Amino acid sequence: MLLDDFARALDPVSFAIDCGIAPDDWQADLLVGGAQKSLLLCSRQAGKSTATALLALHEAIYQPPALILLISPSLRQSGELFKKVMEFWHGLKGAPESAYESALRLELRNGSRIIALPGSEATVRGFSAARLVVVDEAARVPDELLAAVRPTLATTNGRFIALSTPAGRRGWFFEQWQHGSDWQRIKITADECPRISREFLENEERELGPLLYRQEYMCEFVDDQTTVFSSELIEAAISDEVEPLWAL
């Protein structure tokens, strides 16, 4: 048992397998890579929640006393991600015992805590010294929340992982994906996921239409259908070479 536990600590992929998950290549890269800042632009059902739930549990078990925060736009969504963590913890042979557990919080006897929170700036500001912050559906949380949560990692040099499907060409997640520096970027479209059939995707494209399909399954940042001018057209019309009227 001690040797198995040592192997899990050194190899998060082995840990994932012991949790009942044979990770895809990109999930394995996330688990073992150790990048401090990661952006996961992934299709629905590609496995991004599974990968981050495994990472959260591994961090809690093998980097105690670790504080892990799971944040989503709503408490229900955070609770779903937390539920995955709990399923892996309950199914892991030899997992450390809990000191406290509820529908949104797990405290292990080694001192680590995993806490699910709604996407509210006020709820995040009460925490500090996090080892791992996971922001689910990051394209749909307010920019103010991202500004509030980043300082929780200031004293730990911890990891920050933002995962999402696209939600238009706006907001923090879009800007960081397009222009941010020092990020690990992982993009997985639905046709790259071995668990999603071509027949299912063809049906979804017919039912959803091209714009929603491209956003939800092909991970494209598309403009809202009510937009009169596209973002590309607006950006192309902006020039630093034109002197503003008030300067004349």
MIDOSE-1310 file (N, C-alpha, C; in nm, 2 decimals, decimal comma, always signed):
residues 248
mlld	+0,08/-0,12/+0,00/+0,00/+0,00/+0,00/+0,09/+0,13/+0,00; +0,20/+0,12/+0,08/+0,28/+0,24/+0,08/+0,35/+0,27/-0,05; +0,39/+0,16/-0,12/+0,45/+0,17/-0,25/+0,35/+0,23/-0,35; +0,22/+0,18/-0,35/+0,12/+0,23/-0,43/+0,10/+0,38/-0,41
dfar	+0,09/+0,42/-0,28/+0,07/+0,56/-0,25/+0,19/+0,64/-0,30; +0,31/+0,59/-0,29/+0,42/+0,67/-0,34/+0,42/+0,69/-0,49; +0,37/+0,58/-0,56/+0,36/+0,59/-0,70/+0,26/+0,69/-0,74; +0,15/+0,69/-0,67/+0,04/+0,79/-0,70/+0,09/+0,94/-0,68
aldp	+0,17/+0,96/-0,57/+0,22/+1,09/-0,54/+0,31/+1,14/-0,65; +0,39/+1,05/-0,71/+0,49/+1,09/-0,81/+0,43/+1,10/-0,95; +0,32/+1,02/-0,97/+0,27/+1,01/-1,11/+0,11/+1,03/-1,10; +0,07/+1,15/-1,13/-0,08/+1,18/-1,13/-0,16/+1,09/-1,23
vsfa	-0,09/+1,04/-1,33/-0,16/+0,96/-1,43/-0,19/+0,82/-1,36; -0,10/+0,77/-1,29/-0,13/+0,65/-1,21/-0,24/+0,67/-1,11; -0,24/+0,79/-1,05/-0,34/+0,83/-0,95/-0,48/+0,83/-1,03; -0,48/+0,89/-1,15/-0,61/+0,89/-1,22/-0,66/+0,75/-1,25
idcg	-0,57/+0,66/-1,29/-0,61/+0,53/-1,32/-0,66/+0,46/-1,20; -0,60/+0,48/-1,08/-0,65/+0,42/-0,96/-0,79/+0,48/-0,92; -0,82/+0,60/-0,97/-0,95/+0,66/-0,95/-1,05/+0,61/-1,05; -1,01/+0,52/-1,15/-1,10/+0,47/-1,25/-1,10/+0,54/-1,38
iapd	-1,01/+0,63/-1,40/-1,00/+0,71/-1,52/-0,87/+0,69/-1,60; -0,89/+0,64/-1,72/-0,77/+0,64/-1,81/-0,76/+0,77/-1,89; -0,68/+0,86/-1,85/-0,68/+0,99/-1,91/-0,64/+1,00/-2,06; -0,71/+1,09/-2,13/-0,67/+1,12/-2,27/-0,53/+1,19/-2,26
dwqa	-0,46/+1,19/-2,37/-0,33/+1,25/-2,37/-0,32/+1,39/-2,32; -0,42/+1,47/-2,36/-0,42/+1,61/-2,31/-0,45/+1,62/-2,16; -0,53/+1,53/-2,11/-0,56/+1,53/-1,97/-0,43/+1,49/-1,89; -0,36/+1,39/-1,94/-0,23/+1,35/-1,88/-0,13/+1,46/-1,88
dllv	-0,13/+1,54/-1,99/-0,04/+1,65/-1,99/-0,07/+1,76/-1,89; -0,20/+1,78/-1,87/-0,24/+1,87/-1,76/-0,21/+1,82/-1,62; -0,23/+1,69/-1,60/-0,20/+1,64/-1,47/-0,05/+1,64/-1,43; +0,03/+1,61/-1,53/+0,18/+1,60/-1,49/+0,26/+1,73/-1,53
ggaq	+0,19/+1,82/-1,60/+0,27/+1,93/-1,66/+0,31/+2,03/-1,55; +0,23/+2,06/-1,46/+0,27/+2,15/-1,35/+0,27/+2,30/-1,39; +0,21/+2,34/-1,51/+0,21/+2,48/-1,54/+0,14/+2,56/-1,44; +0,19/+2,68/-1,41/+0,13/+2,76/-1,30/+0,00/+2,82/-1,35
ksll	-0,02/+2,85/-1,48/-0,14/+2,91/-1,53/-0,18/+2,84/-1,65; -0,31/+2,79/-1,65/-0,36/+2,71/-1,76/-0,49/+2,76/-1,81; -0,51/+2,76/-1,94/-0,64/+2,79/-2,00/-0,69/+2,67/-2,07; -0,80/+2,61/-2,04/-0,86/+2,50/-2,11/-0,98/+2,54/-2,19
lcsr	-0,96/+2,55/-2,32/-1,07/+2,58/-2,41/-1,12/+2,45/-2,47; -1,22/+2,40/-2,41/-1,27/+2,26/-2,45/-1,41/+2,25/-2,48; -1,44/+2,16/-2,57/-1,58/+2,13/-2,60/-1,66/+2,08/-2,48; -1,79/+2,09/-2,49/-1,88/+2,02/-2,40/-1,84/+1,87/-2,40
qagk	-1,84/+1,81/-2,28/-1,82/+1,67/-2,26/-1,68/+1,62/-2,31; -1,58/+1,71/-2,32/-1,45/+1,67/-2,36/-1,37/+1,61/-2,24; -1,41/+1,63/-2,12/-1,34/+1,58/-2,00/-1,26/+1,68/-1,92; -1,29/+1,81/-1,94/-1,22/+1,91/-1,87/-1,25/+1,91/-1,72
stat	-1,38/+1,89/-1,68/-1,41/+1,88/-1,54/-1,35/+1,76/-1,48; -1,35/+1,65/-1,55/-1,29/+1,53/-1,49/-1,14/+1,55/-1,46; -1,07/+1,61/-1,56/-0,93/+1,63/-1,54/-0,90/+1,72/-1,42; -0,97/+1,83/-1,41/-0,95/+1,93/-1,30/-0,99/+1,87/-1,17
alla	-1,10/+1,79/-1,16/-1,14/+1,73/-1,04/-1,03/+1,63/-0,99; -0,97/+1,55/-1,08/-0,86/+1,47/-1,04/-0,74/+1,54/-0,99; -0,71/+1,66/-1,06/-0,60/+1,74/-1,02/-0,62/+1,80/-0,88; -0,74/+1,84/-0,85/-0,78/+1,90/-0,72/-0,76/+1,80/-0,61
lhea	-0,81/+1,67/-0,63/-0,80/+1,57/-0,53/-0,65/+1,53/-0,51; -0,58/+1,52/-0,62/-0,43/+1,48/-0,61/-0,36/+1,59/-0,53; -0,39/+1,71/-0,55/-0,32/+1,82/-0,48/-0,36/+1,82/-0,33; -0,48/+1,79/-0,30/-0,53/+1,79/-0,16/-0,46/+1,67/-0,08
iyqp	-0,44/+1,56/-0,15/-0,39/+1,44/-0,08/-0,24/+1,45/-0,06; -0,17/+1,50/-0,17/-0,02/+1,49/-0,17/+0,05/+1,62/-0,15; -0,02/+1,73/-0,13/+0,04/+1,86/-0,10/-0,03/+1,93/+0,02; -0,04/+1,85/+0,13/-0,11/+1,91/+0,25/-0,02/+2,01/+0,32
pali	-0,08/+2,10/+0,40/-0,23/+2,13/+0,40/-0,27/+2,23/+0,29; -0,33/+2,18/+0,19/-0,36/+2,26/+0,07/-0,50/+2,31/+0,07; -0,52/+2,43/+0,03/-0,65/+2,49/+0,01/-0,68/+2,49/-0,14; -0,79/+2,43/-0,18/-0,83/+2,42/-0,32/-0,97/+2,48/-0,34
llis	-0,98/+2,58/-0,42/-1,10/+2,65/-0,45/-1,16/+2,62/-0,58; -1,29/+2,57/-0,59/-1,36/+2,54/-0,71/-1,46/+2,65/-0,73; -1,45/+2,73/-0,84/-1,54/+2,84/-0,86/-1,61/+2,83/-0,99; -1,74/+2,86/-1,00/-1,82/+2,86/-1,12/-1,92/+2,97/-1,12
pslr	-1,98/+3,01/-1,23/-2,08/+3,12/-1,23/-2,19/+3,10/-1,13; -2,23/+2,97/-1,10/-2,34/+2,95/-1,00/-2,29/+2,84/-0,90; -2,36/+2,84/-0,79/-2,33/+2,74/-0,69/-2,36/+2,60/-0,74; -2,46/+2,59/-0,82/-2,50/+2,46/-0,87/-2,38/+2,40/-0,96
qsge	-2,33/+2,49/-1,04/-2,22/+2,44/-1,13/-2,09/+2,40/-1,04; -2,06/+2,49/-0,94/-1,95/+2,45/-0,86/-1,97/+2,32/-0,78; -2,10/+2,30/-0,74/-2,13/+2,18/-0,68/-2,12/+2,06/-0,76; -2,14/+2,07/-0,89/-2,13/+1,96/-0,99/-1,98/+1,92/-1,00
lfkk	-1,89/+2,02/-1,01/-1,75/+1,99/-1,01/-1,70/+1,93/-0,88; -1,75/+1,98/-0,77/-1,71/+1,92/-0,64/-1,76/+1,78/-0,63; -1,88/+1,75/-0,68/-1,93/+1,61/-0,68/-1,84/+1,52/-0,75; -1,78/+1,56/-0,86/-1,68/+1,47/-0,93/-1,56/+1,44/-0,83
vmef	-1,51/+1,55/-0,76/-1,40/+1,53/-0,67/-1,44/+1,42/-0,56; -1,56/+1,44/-0,51/-1,61/+1,34/-0,41/-1,62/+1,20/-0,46; -1,67/+1,19/-0,58/-1,68/+1,05/-0,64/-1,54/+0,99/-0,65; -1,44/+1,06/-0,69/-1,31/+1,00/-0,70/-1,25/+0,97/-0,57
whgl	-1,28/+1,06/-0,47/-1,23/+1,04/-0,33/-1,29/+0,91/-0,27; -1,42/+0,90/-0,29/-1,49/+0,78/-0,23/-1,44/+0,65/-0,30; -1,41/+0,66/-0,43/-1,37/+0,54/-0,50/-1,22/+0,50/-0,49; -1,14/+0,59/-0,43/-1,00/+0,57/-0,43/-0,96/+0,48/-0,31
kgap	-0,91/+0,37/-0,33/-0,86/+0,28/-0,23/-0,75/+0,34/-0,15; -0,77/+0,34/-0,02/-0,66/+0,40/+0,07/-0,66/+0,55/+0,08; -0,77/+0,62/+0,03/-0,77/+0,76/+0,04/-0,77/+0,81/+0,18; -0,71/+0,92/+0,21/-0,71/+0,97/+0,35/-0,85/+1,00/+0,40
esay	-0,87/+0,98/+0,53/-1,01/+1,01/+0,59/-1,04/+1,15/+0,59; -1,17/+1,18/+0,60/-1,21/+1,32/+0,61/-1,22/+1,36/+0,76; -1,20/+1,49/+0,78/-1,23/+1,55/+0,91/-1,37/+1,61/+0,91; -1,41/+1,65/+0,79/-1,54/+1,72/+0,77/-1,58/+1,71/+0,63
esal	-1,71/+1,68/+0,60/-1,75/+1,68/+0,46/-1,90/+1,72/+0,45; -1,93/+1,80/+0,35/-2,06/+1,84/+0,32/-2,08/+1,84/+0,17; -2,19/+1,90/+0,13/-2,22/+1,90/-0,02/-2,13/+1,99/-0,10; -2,06/+2,08/-0,03/-1,97/+2,18/-0,09/-1,83/+2,19/-0,03
rlel	-1,80/+2,11/+0,06/-1,67/+2,12/+0,13/-1,62/+1,99/+0,18; -1,49/+1,96/+0,15/-1,43/+1,84/+0,21/-1,30/+1,89/+0,28; -1,29/+1,85/+0,40/-1,17/+1,87/+0,48/-1,11/+1,74/+0,52; -0,98/+1,71/+0,47/-0,92/+1,59/+0,50/-0,84/+1,60/+0,63
rngs	-0,81/+1,48/+0,69/-0,74/+1,48/+0,82/-0,59/+1,53/+0,80; -0,54/+1,53/+0,68/-0,41/+1,59/+0,66/-0,41/+1,74/+0,66; -0,52/+1,80/+0,67/-0,53/+1,95/+0,68/-0,57/+2,02/+0,55; -0,58/+1,94/+0,44/-0,62/+2,00/+0,31/-0,77/+2,02/+0,31
riia	-0,81/+2,13/+0,23/-0,95/+2,16/+0,22/-0,98/+2,18/+0,07; -1,10/+2,13/+0,03/-1,15/+2,15/-0,11/-1,29/+2,22/-0,09; -1,30/+2,34/-0,15/-1,43/+2,42/-0,12/-1,48/+2,46/-0,25; -1,61/+2,44/-0,27/-1,69/+2,49/-0,39/-1,76/+2,62/-0,36
lpgs	-1,74/+2,71/-0,45/-1,80/+2,85/-0,43/-1,87/+2,90/-0,55; -1,97/+2,98/-0,53/-2,04/+3,04/-0,65/-1,95/+3,16/-0,70; -1,98/+3,20/-0,82/-1,90/+3,30/-0,89/-1,94/+3,44/-0,83; -1,91/+3,46/-0,71/-1,93/+3,59/-0,64/-1,80/+3,65/-0,59
eatv	-1,77/+3,77/-0,62/-1,65/+3,84/-0,56/-1,65/+3,83/-0,41; -1,76/+3,85/-0,35/-1,77/+3,86/-0,20/-1,73/+3,73/-0,14; -1,77/+3,62/-0,20/-1,74/+3,49/-0,14/-1,60/+3,45/-0,15; -1,53/+3,50/-0,25/-1,39/+3,46/-0,28/-1,30/+3,54/-0,19
rgfs	-1,33/+3,67/-0,16/-1,24/+3,75/-0,08/-1,21/+3,71/+0,06; -1,28/+3,61/+0,11/-1,26/+3,56/+0,25/-1,15/+3,46/+0,25; -1,09/+3,42/+0,14/-0,99/+3,31/+0,14/-0,86/+3,36/+0,10; -0,75/+3,29/+0,15/-0,62/+3,33/+0,12/-0,53/+3,20/+0,11
aarl	-0,41/+3,21/+0,06/-0,31/+3,11/+0,05/-0,37/+2,98/-0,01; -0,43/+2,99/-0,13/-0,48/+2,87/-0,20/-0,36/+2,81/-0,28; -0,36/+2,68/-0,28/-0,26/+2,60/-0,36/-0,31/+2,58/-0,50; -0,44/+2,58/-0,52/-0,50/+2,56/-0,65/-0,63/+2,63/-0,66
vvvd	-0,65/+2,70/-0,77/-0,78/+2,76/-0,80/-0,83/+2,71/-0,93; -0,95/+2,66/-0,93/-1,01/+2,61/-1,06/-1,13/+2,70/-1,08; -1,14/+2,76/-1,20/-1,25/+2,84/-1,24/-1,32/+2,78/-1,36; -1,44/+2,72/-1,33/-1,51/+2,65/-1,43/-1,60/+2,75/-1,51
eaar	-1,63/+2,72/-1,64/-1,70/+2,81/-1,72/-1,65/+2,96/-1,71; -1,52/+2,97/-1,72/-1,45/+3,10/-1,69/-1,49/+3,21/-1,79; -1,54/+3,17/-1,91/-1,58/+3,27/-2,00/-1,71/+3,34/-1,96; -1,78/+3,28/-1,86/-1,91/+3,33/-1,82/-1,91/+3,39/-1,67
vpde	-1,79/+3,40/-1,61/-1,78/+3,46/-1,48/-1,74/+3,61/-1,50; -1,78/+3,70/-1,41/-1,75/+3,84/-1,42/-1,60/+3,86/-1,41; -1,55/+3,96/-1,49/-1,41/+3,99/-1,48/-1,37/+4,03/-1,34; -1,46/+4,09/-1,26/-1,43/+4,13/-1,13/-1,39/+4,01/-1,04
llaa	-1,46/+3,90/-1,06/-1,43/+3,78/-0,99/-1,29/+3,73/-1,01; -1,25/+3,73/-1,14/-1,11/+3,69/-1,17/-1,01/+3,78/-1,10; -1,04/+3,91/-1,09/-0,95/+4,00/-1,02/-0,94/+3,97/-0,87; -1,05/+3,93/-0,82/-1,06/+3,90/-0,67/-0,99/+3,77/-0,64
vrpt	-1,00/+3,67/-0,73/-0,95/+3,54/-0,69/-0,80/+3,53/-0,71; -0,74/+3,60/-0,80/-0,60/+3,58/-0,83/-0,51/+3,61/-0,71; -0,54/+3,71/-0,62/-0,45/+3,73/-0,51/-0,45/+3,62/-0,41; -0,55/+3,52/-0,41/-0,54/+3,41/-0,32/-0,42/+3,32/-0,34
latt	-0,36/+3,34/-0,45/-0,24/+3,25/-0,49/-0,11/+3,33/-0,46; -0,11/+3,45/-0,41/+0,00/+3,54/-0,41/+0,11/+3,48/-0,32; +0,08/+3,41/-0,21/+0,19/+3,37/-0,12/+0,22/+3,22/-0,13; +0,15/+3,15/-0,22/+0,18/+3,00/-0,23/+0,24/+2,96/-0,37
ngrf	+0,25/+3,06/-0,46/+0,29/+3,02/-0,60/+0,21/+2,91/-0,65; +0,08/+2,91/-0,62/-0,01/+2,80/-0,66/-0,05/+2,81/-0,80; -0,13/+2,71/-0,84/-0,18/+2,69/-0,98/-0,32/+2,76/-1,00; -0,33/+2,81/-1,12/-0,46/+2,87/-1,15/-0,50/+2,81/-1,29
ials	-0,62/+2,75/-1,29/-0,67/+2,68/-1,40/-0,81/+2,74/-1,44; -0,82/+2,79/-1,56/-0,95/+2,84/-1,61/-1,00/+2,75/-1,72; -1,12/+2,69/-1,71/-1,17/+2,61/-1,81/-1,30/+2,65/-1,86; -1,33/+2,64/-1,99/-1,45/+2,69/-2,04/-1,48/+2,65/-2,19
tpag	-1,60/+2,65/-2,23/-1,64/+2,67/-2,37/-1,64/+2,82/-2,40; -1,63/+2,86/-2,52/-1,64/+3,00/-2,55/-1,77/+3,06/-2,52; -1,77/+3,19/-2,50/-1,90/+3,27/-2,48/-1,89/+3,40/-2,54; -1,86/+3,41/-2,67/-1,85/+3,53/-2,75/-1,71/+3,59/-2,74
rrgw	-1,69/+3,69/-2,82/-1,55/+3,75/-2,83/-1,54/+3,87/-2,74; -1,55/+3,84/-2,61/-1,54/+3,94/-2,51/-1,50/+3,88/-2,38; -1,47/+3,96/-2,28/-1,44/+3,92/-2,15/-1,30/+3,87/-2,12; -1,27/+3,84/-2,00/-1,14/+3,81/-1,95/-1,08/+3,68/-2,02
ffeq	-1,16/+3,58/-2,03/-1,12/+3,45/-2,08/-1,08/+3,47/-2,23; -1,16/+3,53/-2,30/-1,13/+3,56/-2,44/-1,01/+3,64/-2,46; -0,99/+3,74/-2,38/-0,87/+3,83/-2,40/-0,74/+3,75/-2,36; -0,75/+3,67/-2,26/-0,63/+3,60/-2,22/-0,60/+3,49/-2,32
wqhg	-0,70/+3,43/-2,37/-0,67/+3,32/-2,47/-0,61/+3,39/-2,60; -0,66/+3,50/-2,64/-0,61/+3,57/-2,76/-0,47/+3,64/-2,73; -0,46/+3,70/-2,62/-0,34/+3,79/-2,60/-0,26/+3,77/-2,48; -0,31/+3,69/-2,38/-0,24/+3,68/-2,26/-0,10/+3,61/-2,27
sdwq	-0,01/+3,63/-2,18/+0,12/+3,58/-2,18/+0,14/+3,48/-2,07; +0,23/+3,39/-2,09/+0,27/+3,29/-1,98/+0,16/+3,19/-1,95; +0,07/+3,16/-2,04/-0,03/+3,07/-2,02/-0,01/+2,93/-2,09; -0,03/+2,82/-2,02/-0,05/+2,70/-2,09/-0,18/+2,70/-2,16
riki	-0,19/+2,67/-2,29/-0,32/+2,67/-2,36/-0,35/+2,53/-2,41; -0,46/+2,48/-2,38/-0,51/+2,35/-2,42/-0,64/+2,37/-2,49; -0,65/+2,33/-2,62/-0,78/+2,34/-2,69/-0,82/+2,20/-2,74; -0,94/+2,16/-2,70/-0,99/+2,02/-2,74/-1,13/+2,04/-2,80
tade	-1,14/+2,02/-2,93/-1,27/+2,02/-2,99/-1,34/+1,89/-2,98; -1,47/+1,89/-3,01/-1,55/+1,76/-2,99/-1,51/+1,65/-3,08; -1,46/+1,69/-3,20/-1,42/+1,58/-3,29/-1,28/+1,52/-3,25; -1,22/+1,58/-3,15/-1,09/+1,52/-3,10/-1,12/+1,43/-2,97
cpri	-1,24/+1,43/-2,93/-1,27/+1,35/-2,81/-1,32/+1,21/-2,85; -1,25/+1,10/-2,81/-1,29/+0,97/-2,86/-1,42/+0,92/-2,81; -1,48/+0,99/-2,71/-1,61/+0,94/-2,65/-1,73/+1,01/-2,72; -1,71/+1,10/-2,81/-1,82/+1,17/-2,88/-1,82/+1,12/-3,03
sref	-1,93/+1,06/-3,07/-1,94/+1,00/-3,20/-1,97/+1,11/-3,31; -1,93/+1,08/-3,43/-1,95/+1,17/-3,54/-2,10/+1,18/-3,57; -2,18/+1,07/-3,55/-2,32/+1,08/-3,57/-2,39/+1,18/-3,47; -2,34/+1,18/-3,35/-2,39/+1,27/-3,25/-2,36/+1,42/-3,29
lene	-2,24/+1,44/-3,34/-2,20/+1,58/-3,37/-2,28/+1,62/-3,50; -2,30/+1,54/-3,59/-2,38/+1,57/-3,71/-2,52/+1,61/-3,67; -2,58/+1,54/-3,58/-2,71/+1,57/-3,54/-2,72/+1,70/-3,46; -2,62/+1,73/-3,38/-2,61/+1,85/-3,30/-2,59/+1,97/-3,40
erel	-2,52/+1,96/-3,50/-2,50/+2,07/-3,59/-2,63/+2,10/-3,66; -2,71/+2,00/-3,70/-2,84/+2,02/-3,76/-2,93/+2,09/-3,66; -2,93/+2,04/-3,54/-3,03/+2,10/-3,44/-2,99/+2,23/-3,39; -2,87/+2,26/-3,36/-2,82/+2,39/-3,31/-2,80/+2,50/-3,41
gpll	-2,77/+2,46/-3,53/-2,73/+2,56/-3,63/-2,58/+2,58/-3,62; -2,52/+2,65/-3,72/-2,38/+2,66/-3,73/-2,31/+2,74/-3,63; -2,37/+2,85/-3,58/-2,30/+2,94/-3,49/-2,29/+2,87/-3,35; -2,40/+2,82/-3,30/-2,40/+2,76/-3,17/-2,31/+2,63/-3,17
yrqe	-2,32/+2,56/-3,28/-2,24/+2,43/-3,29/-2,09/+2,47/-3,29; -2,05/+2,57/-3,36/-1,91/+2,61/-3,36/-1,86/+2,65/-3,23; -1,95/+2,72/-3,15/-1,91/+2,77/-3,02/-1,91/+2,65/-2,92; -2,01/+2,57/-2,91/-2,02/+2,46/-2,81/-1,93/+2,34/-2,84
ymce	-1,91/+2,31/-2,96/-1,84/+2,19/-3,00/-1,70/+2,21/-3,07; -1,69/+2,32/-3,14/-1,56/+2,34/-3,21/-1,48/+2,45/-3,14; -1,53/+2,50/-3,03/-1,45/+2,59/-2,95/-1,41/+2,72/-3,02; -1,50/+2,77/-3,10/-1,48/+2,90/-3,17/-1,54/+3,02/-3,09
fvdd	-1,47/+3,13/-3,08/-1,53/+3,25/-3,03/-1,60/+3,32/-3,14; -1,74/+3,31/-3,13/-1,82/+3,37/-3,23/-1,90/+3,49/-3,17; -1,93/+3,59/-3,26/-2,01/+3,70/-3,21/-2,16/+3,66/-3,19; -2,23/+3,73/-3,11/-2,37/+3,71/-3,09/-2,44/+3,73/-3,22
qttv	-2,55/+3,65/-3,24/-2,63/+3,66/-3,37/-2,69/+3,79/-3,38; -2,71/+3,87/-3,27/-2,78/+4,00/-3,29/-2,68/+4,11/-3,32; -2,55/+4,08/-3,32/-2,45/+4,18/-3,35/-2,46/+4,23/-3,49; -2,46/+4,36/-3,51/-2,47/+4,42/-3,65/-2,34/+4,41/-3,72
fsse	-2,23/+4,44/-3,65/-2,10/+4,44/-3,71/-2,02/+4,33/-3,64; -1,94/+4,25/-3,71/-1,86/+4,15/-3,65/-1,74/+4,22/-3,57; -1,69/+4,14/-3,48/-1,57/+4,20/-3,40/-1,45/+4,22/-3,49; -1,43/+4,13/-3,59/-1,32/+4,15/-3,68/-1,33/+4,28/-3,76
liea	-1,45/+4,31/-3,80/-1,48/+4,43/-3,88/-1,45/+4,55/-3,80; -1,50/+4,55/-3,67/-1,48/+4,67/-3,58/-1,33/+4,68/-3,55; -1,26/+4,57/-3,52/-1,11/+4,58/-3,50/-1,04/+4,64/-3,62; -1,08/+4,59/-3,74/-1,01/+4,64/-3,86/-1,03/+4,79/-3,88
aisd	-1,14/+4,84/-3,83/-1,17/+4,99/-3,85/-1,10/+5,08/-3,75; -1,03/+5,02/-3,65/-0,96/+5,10/-3,55/-0,82/+5,12/-3,59; -0,77/+5,24/-3,58/-0,64/+5,28/-3,62/-0,57/+5,37/-3,52; -0,45/+5,35/-3,49/-0,38/+5,44/-3,40/-0,32/+5,56/-3,48
evep	-0,33/+5,55/-3,61/-0,27/+5,65/-3,69/-0,36/+5,77/-3,71; -0,49/+5,76/-3,68/-0,59/+5,87/-3,69/-0,59/+5,95/-3,57; -0,57/+6,08/-3,58/-0,56/+6,17/-3,47/-0,71/+6,20/-3,42; -0,73/+6,19/-3,29/-0,87/+6,21/-3,24/-0,92/+6,35/-3,27
lwal	-1,05/+6,37/-3,28/-1,11/+6,50/-3,31/-1,08/+6,60/-3,21; -1,07/+6,56/-3,08/-1,05/+6,66/-2,97/-0,91/+6,71/-2,97; -0,82/+6,65/-3,05/-0,68/+6,69/-3,05/-0,66/+6,79/-3,16; -0,76/+6,81/-3,25/-0,74/+6,90/-3,36/-0,77/+7,05/-3,32
